[in-house]
Amino acid sequence: MPESEVVERATRAGTVDRVSLEIFATSHRELTTDELAGVRNLFDAEYLVDFGPWNPEQPYGYAPHDVHLIARLEGAPVGHIGWAGRTIGVGDHDVVIAGVGGVLVADPVRGLGVGERLMRRAIESMREAGGIDFGYLGCREAVVPFYESCGWSRVTAAERTLDRAGTASVQPAGQPLLVFPVGGMGVWPEGDIDLRGRAW
């Protein structure tokens, strides 16, 4: 069920509009043709020149999403977060994660809190799905403060994954990896991380 709230947006004339922001979660298989086109347009507006067209089955060479969180402002998609469930290895433990990717907020609405609202709803959707121990993501150093402001914590470990070309690779400890406790374990275990597939 979409959640709607009013946000304030400055206009070019210097006034403030109060507009309706709607955020909803949907499974990948239930995306409508219009929703899929809207998300594609959102990503292509940001990344088409550098990375080519967005492909929902393997976005920019990364793993696809099981669940999409989409933010719409007055009906137009302005933000997205995707996640997919997977059991990964951490040290000697199996950990069920929601691997997060495809985090994007359209430039015209940055600064309105859309990203934070999307992330809050993404965590709710992970809890609603059940059986997930942690949210998990990798990101650029520049955006770590955003995730930390949303309650995510940085972990330090080497990460084994399949890269965007599908080749096995290991990233040394120190790259930005963040986790969010959703349920179950509560404490992230020590040890190297094996994503057992592509990152998100």
C-alpha positions in Angstrom: 0.0 0.0 0.0 1.5 3.4 -1.0 2.4 5.7 1.8 1.8 9.4 1.1 3.0 12.5 2.9 3.4 16.2 2.1 6.8 17.7 1.5 7.8 21.2 0.9 9.6 22.2 -2.3 11.1 25.6 -3.2 10.0 27.0 -6.6 12.1 29.0 -9.0 10.1 32.1 -8.0 11.3 31.7 -4.4 8.0 30.5 -3.0 7.4 27.1 -1.4 5.0 24.4 -2.8 3.5 21.7 -0.6 3.5 18.6 -2.8 2.5 15.0 -2.2 5.3 12.4 -2.0 4.2 8.8 -2.4 6.4 5.8 -1.5 5.5 2.2 -2.3 7.1 -1.2 -2.3 6.5 -3.7 -5.0 8.0 -7.0 -6.0 10.0 -7.2 -9.1 7.6 -9.5 -10.8 4.7 -7.2 -10.0 6.1 -4.1 -11.5 3.6 -2.7 -14.0 4.7 -1.6 -17.5 4.2 2.0 -16.5 6.2 1.6 -13.2 9.0 -0.2 -15.0 9.1 2.6 -17.6 9.2 5.3 -14.9 12.1 3.6 -13.1 13.9 3.2 -16.4 13.5 6.9 -17.2 14.7 7.8 -13.7 17.9 5.8 -14.1 18.5 6.7 -17.7 18.3 10.4 -16.9 21.2 9.9 -14.4 23.4 7.2 -15.9 22.6 6.7 -19.6 25.6 8.6 -20.9 28.2 6.9 -18.7 26.7 3.4 -18.3 24.2 2.8 -21.1 20.5 1.9 -20.7 19.2 0.6 -17.4 18.4 -3.1 -17.5 16.1 -4.3 -14.7 17.3 -7.9 -15.0 21.0 -6.9 -14.5 21.3 -3.2 -13.7 24.6 -2.0 -14.9 26.0 -5.5 -14.5 25.0 -5.9 -10.9 22.5 -8.3 -9.3 18.8 -7.6 -9.9 16.3 -6.7 -7.2 13.5 -8.7 -5.7 11.8 -5.7 -4.2 11.6 -2.1 -5.5 10.8 1.0 -3.4 9.7 3.8 -5.6 9.1 7.4 -4.6 6.7 9.4 -6.7 6.2 13.2 -6.5 2.9 14.2 -8.0 2.8 10.9 -9.9 6.3 11.1 -11.4 9.1 8.7 -10.2 11.8 10.7 -8.3 13.5 8.0 -6.2 14.3 4.3 -6.0 15.9 1.7 -3.8 16.1 -2.0 -4.7 16.9 -5.0 -2.6 17.2 -8.8 -3.0 17.3 -11.5 -0.4 20.3 -13.8 -0.3 22.2 -16.1 2.2 25.9 -15.0 2.2 28.9 -16.3 4.1 30.5 -14.1 6.9 33.4 -15.9 8.5 32.0 -19.2 9.6 28.4 -18.0 9.6 25.6 -18.0 7.1 23.8 -14.7 7.2 20.5 -13.8 5.4 20.7 -10.4 4.0 18.7 -7.9 1.9 21.4 -6.7 -0.6 20.6 -3.1 -1.4 21.4 -1.3 -4.6 19.9 1.0 -7.2 19.7 3.9 -4.6 18.8 7.0 -6.6 17.1 10.3 -6.0 16.4 12.6 -8.9 18.5 15.8 -8.8 15.5 18.2 -8.7 14.2 16.7 -5.4 17.5 16.2 -3.5 17.5 17.9 -0.2 13.8 17.2 0.5 14.4 14.1 2.5 13.3 11.7 -0.2 16.3 9.4 0.2 15.8 9.1 4.0 12.1 8.4 3.6 12.8 5.8 0.9 15.4 4.1 3.1 13.0 4.0 6.1 10.4 2.3 3.9 13.0 -0.1 2.5 13.9 -1.3 6.0 10.2 -1.7 6.8 9.8 -3.8 3.7 12.7 -6.0 4.8 11.1 -6.6 8.2 7.7 -7.3 6.6 9.4 -9.9 4.3 10.6 -11.8 7.4 13.7 -14.0 7.8 16.2 -11.3 7.0 19.1 -10.7 9.4 20.6 -7.6 8.0 20.4 -5.1 5.2 23.7 -5.0 3.4 25.3 -2.5 0.9 28.5 -1.3 -0.6 28.8 2.3 -1.7 31.2 5.1 -2.6 33.0 6.8 0.3 31.2 10.1 -0.5 27.8 8.7 0.4 28.7 6.9 3.6 27.5 9.8 5.8 24.0 9.5 4.2 23.7 5.8 5.1 25.1 6.4 8.6 22.5 9.1 9.1 19.9 6.5 8.3 21.2 4.2 11.0 23.5 2.0 8.9 26.9 0.9 10.4 30.2 0.4 8.6 31.9 -3.0 8.8 35.4 -3.8 7.9 36.1 -7.0 6.1 37.4 -8.4 2.8 34.5 -9.0 0.3 34.4 -11.9 -2.2 32.0 -11.3 -5.1 31.4 -11.7 -8.8 32.3 -8.4 -10.4 30.0 -6.6 -13.0 31.5 -8.8 -15.7 30.8 -12.0 -13.7 34.4 -12.7 -12.8 35.2 -13.7 -9.2 37.1 -11.0 -7.3 38.1 -10.1 -3.8 38.0 -6.5 -2.5 40.4 -5.9 0.4 39.1 -4.8 3.8 38.4 -1.0 4.0 36.1 -0.3 1.2 32.7 1.1 2.3 30.4 -1.8 3.4 27.5 -1.1 5.6 24.9 -3.1 7.5 21.6 -2.5 9.2 20.2 -5.0 11.7 16.7 -6.1 10.6 16.1 -9.2 12.8 17.5 -12.5 13.9 21.2 -12.3 14.7 21.4 -8.7 15.9 25.3 -8.5 15.9 27.2 -8.7 12.6 29.7 -11.6 12.8 33.4 -11.3 12.4 35.2 -12.5 9.3 35.6 -12.1 5.6 32.4 -11.8 3.5 31.4 -14.0 0.6 28.5 -12.6 -1.3 28.1 -15.8 -3.2 27.2 -13.9 -6.4 27.1 -10.4 -7.7 26.8 -7.3 -5.5 23.7 -5.0 -5.9 
